[in-house]
Structure formats: structure tokens, C-alpha cells
């Protein structure tokens, strides 16, 4: 019976040809960090490390995974900033970094991701304004969740990220986006 997974050794030993890696919801890697060696997995198209209890920072080496289409890092305990080098992942369609402990600003370089269709960044400790470069990505299929804690709850802090490219308002548990002419009930996320 497997009781743990050493991500560092897993990534180092023969994983450079891997195209798809998903550990989502698996507690085997709990307390691990994303190893720098992950950048050597240059054939990866999908990396799903969501909800596995990861800690530490998002490594800059992920920028070397140039074939990535989807990167799921949500629902962990990741800290630090969103690396600007992720904006070099030209094929990236999905970027999920929600529900972590990320700080700082959303990098303007993410506006380079012209294939991006989904960007989730809610439930972090981000600040500043949403970069104008990301606003140019708005398309009919673009789904962005910028706001994090619009819920009026004593245990939740209202985010300090300002979104000037979408008419967002927080009203109770709803964040509204003019672009989509609809509201998303964040209490269900």
C-alpha cells in the first residue's frame, strides 16, 4: 500500500516523456512542494496538481513546459507570487491557481496567453489591479474569476484586486461581470 509520494524523485526519474499528470484530490503528496525539476517534463500537456496539499512557491521552471495546455494548481497551500514566466506558455488554455495563499499582483505577462479560455485566481491574497493586458483576452469563451472573497462573511476578507476590465460588483455572495451579462454565485465554489 502506497502511503506517500516523493514528487522530487518522481519528477527526476524518467518522467521527461510524460504528457499528462494528474494527482488531483490525492493526499499522497501532502506537504510536498512542486519541484524545480518539473521544468524538465517538457512533453507535459496537462498538469493537474489541484487539491493535493502542496506547499511552497510555484516554480519558475514551469515556464519550460512549453506544451502545457492546462495547469491546475488550485486548492493547495501555495505561497509567493504567480510567476510572470507563466505568460510564456503560449499554448496554455486553462490556468487555475485559485484557493491558495498567493500574494502580490497578477502578472501582466499573462496577457500574452492568447489561447487562455479559463483563468481562476479567486481565494488568494492578491492585490493591485487586474493588468490591462489580460483584458484584451476577453472573448466569448473566456471565463475569468478574478474576485476571490466577495462573500460578506466575518471569516473572509474582501480582496484588494481591482478589475477595471470587467464591470465587477460584489453584492453578497455574487460577483457580476458585465462582459458575460451574468452573475456567478461564489458561495457555491
C-alpha positions in Angstrom: 0.0 0.0 0.0 1.4 3.4 -1.0 1.5 5.9 1.8 3.3 8.8 0.3 4.7 10.2 -2.9 8.0 12.0 -3.2 7.4 14.4 -6.0 11.0 15.4 -6.2 12.2 11.8 -7.1 9.1 11.1 -9.2 9.9 14.1 -11.4 13.6 13.2 -11.7 13.2 9.6 -12.7 12.1 9.1 -16.3 9.2 11.4 -16.3 10.5 13.7 -19.1 8.3 11.9 -21.7 5.1 12.2 -19.6 2.4 14.1 -21.5 -0.3 14.1 -18.8 0.0 14.1 -15.0 -3.0 14.3 -12.6 -2.9 13.8 -8.9 -5.9 15.9 -8.1 -7.5 15.2 -4.8 -4.8 12.8 -3.9 -3.3 13.3 -0.4 -0.1 11.2 -1.2 1.9 14.4 -2.0 0.5 16.4 1.0 3.1 18.8 2.4 5.3 18.4 -0.7 6.3 21.3 -2.9 6.4 21.5 -6.6 10.0 20.5 -7.5 12.1 22.8 -9.8 12.8 19.7 -11.9 9.2 19.8 -13.1 10.6 22.1 -15.9 12.3 19.0 -17.3 8.9 17.5 -18.1 8.9 19.3 -21.5 6.3 17.0 -23.1 3.6 17.7 -20.5 0.3 19.0 -21.9 -1.8 18.6 -18.7 -0.5 19.1 -15.2 -3.2 18.7 -12.5 -1.9 19.1 -9.0 -5.1 20.6 -7.7 -6.2 19.8 -4.1 -3.2 17.7 -3.1 -1.9 19.7 -0.2 1.1 21.3 -1.9 3.1 24.0 -0.1 5.8 26.4 -1.2 6.1 28.5 -4.3 5.1 27.9 -7.9 8.4 27.2 -9.5 9.7 29.4 -12.4 10.8 26.2 -14.1 7.1 25.6 -15.1 7.8 28.1 -17.8 9.9 25.5 -19.5 6.9 23.2 -20.0 6.1 24.9 -23.3 3.5 22.3 -24.4 1.2 22.8 -21.4 -2.4 23.3 -22.4 -3.8 23.1 -18.8 -2.3 23.9 -15.5 -4.3 23.2 -12.3 -2.7 24.2 -9.1 -5.9 25.3 -7.2 -6.9 24.3 -3.6 -3.4 23.9 -2.2 -1.3 25.9 0.3 0.9 27.6 -2.3 2.6 30.8 -1.3 4.6 33.6 -3.0 3.6 35.2 -6.3 2.3 34.0 -9.6 5.5 33.7 -11.7 5.5 36.0 -14.7 7.2 33.4 -16.8 3.8 31.5 -17.0 3.0 34.2 -19.6 5.4 32.4 -21.9 3.3 29.3 -22.1 1.8 30.2 -25.4 -0.5 27.1 -25.7 -2.0 27.4 -22.2 -5.8 27.3 -22.3 -6.6 26.8 -18.6 -4.8 28.3 -15.6 -6.1 27.6 -12.2 -4.3 28.9 -9.2 -7.4 29.6 -7.0 -7.7 28.8 -3.3 -4.1 29.1 -2.3 -2.1 31.7 -0.3 -0.7 33.6 -3.2 0.3 37.3 -2.8 1.4 40.2 -4.9 -0.1 41.2 -8.3 -1.4 39.2 -11.2 1.5 39.5 -13.7 0.8 41.5 -16.9 2.6 38.8 -18.9 -0.4 36.5 -18.5 -1.9 38.8 -21.2 0.4 37.0 -23.6 -1.7 33.9 -23.3 -3.8 34.3 -26.3 -5.3 30.8 -26.1 -6.3 31.2 -22.5 -10.0 30.3 -22.0 -10.2 29.9 -18.3 -8.3 31.7 -15.6 -9.2 31.1 -11.9 -7.4 33.1 -9.3 -10.0 33.6 -6.5 -9.5 32.9 -2.8 -5.9 34.2 -2.6 -4.3 37.3 -1.0 -3.6 39.1 -4.3 -3.6 42.9 -4.6 -3.4 45.6 -7.2 -5.3 46.0 -10.4 -6.0 43.3 -13.0 -3.5 44.0 -15.8 -4.9 45.6 -18.9 -3.1 43.0 -21.0 -5.5 40.4 -19.6 -8.5 42.5 -20.5 -7.6 42.1 -24.2 -8.1 38.4 -23.8 -11.8 38.8 -23.3 -13.6 36.6 -25.8 -16.9 34.8 -25.9 -15.3 31.7 -24.4 -13.2 33.5 -21.8 -14.2 32.7 -18.3 -12.3 34.6 -15.6 -12.9 34.6 -11.9 -10.9 37.5 -10.6 -12.7 38.2 -7.4 -12.0 36.0 -4.5 -13.9 36.6 -1.4 -17.0 38.6 -2.3 -18.9 36.8 0.4 -19.9 39.0 3.2 -18.5 36.8 6.0 -16.6 37.7 9.1 -14.1 34.9 8.4 -13.4 36.1 4.9 -11.5 39.2 3.8 -12.6 41.2 0.8 -9.8 41.0 -1.9 -7.9 44.1 -2.8 -7.7 43.2 -6.5 -9.3 45.8 -8.7 -10.7 44.7 -12.0 -11.1 47.6 -14.4 -11.7 45.5 -17.5 -14.9 43.9 -16.3 -17.7 45.7 -14.6 -17.5 43.7 -11.4 -19.6 44.4 -8.4 -19.7 42.4 -5.2 -23.2 42.1 -3.7 -23.5 39.4 -1.0 -22.2 36.2 -2.4 -22.4 37.3 -6.1 -19.8 38.8 -8.3 -21.1 40.2 -11.5 -19.3 40.6 -14.8 -20.7 42.9 -17.5 -18.9 41.0 -20.2 -21.0 37.9 -19.6 -24.1 39.7 -18.5 -24.5 37.3 -15.6 -23.6 36.8 -12.0 -21.7 33.9 -10.5 -22.7 32.8 -7.0 -19.3 32.4 -5.4 -20.9 30.8 -2.3 -21.1 27.5 -4.2 -17.4 27.5 -5.1 
